[in-house]
Amino acid sequence: MTHLKITVDDQPDAKDIHTVISHLVEYNNSQTQPDVSEPLAIWVRDTDITIVAGLVGQTNWEWLYISHL
């Protein structure tokens, strides 16, 4: 087995961060269906059709993610 070393870096290099994220995304994509992301909004309008409230988000993998309410 390969010898592994764990280190802590309080000022990580952006390239190293990108490498880890890229590998995670690549692996996750190989294990799931293709990501289908769609924006979604639900509006509450008054009688003048002016937006008075709402929900803004997106759907990913048949889940709703709300960013603003």
C-alpha positions, 0 to 999 in steps of 0.5 A: 500500500502507498504511504500517505501523509495528512497535512493541514494547510492554513493558506492552501494554493488555489490550484490544489483546491481546484484539483480536489474539487475537480476530482470530487466532481469527476467521481461524483459524476461517474456515480450518478445520473447527469446533473440537470439543473433548472432555475425556478421561481415562485411569485406572489403578485398583487392585483396590479401584477406587481411582485410582492413576494417570492421564492428563487432557487433551482432544482438539481437531481429532483431536489429543490434548492432555495437561495432566496425567500 
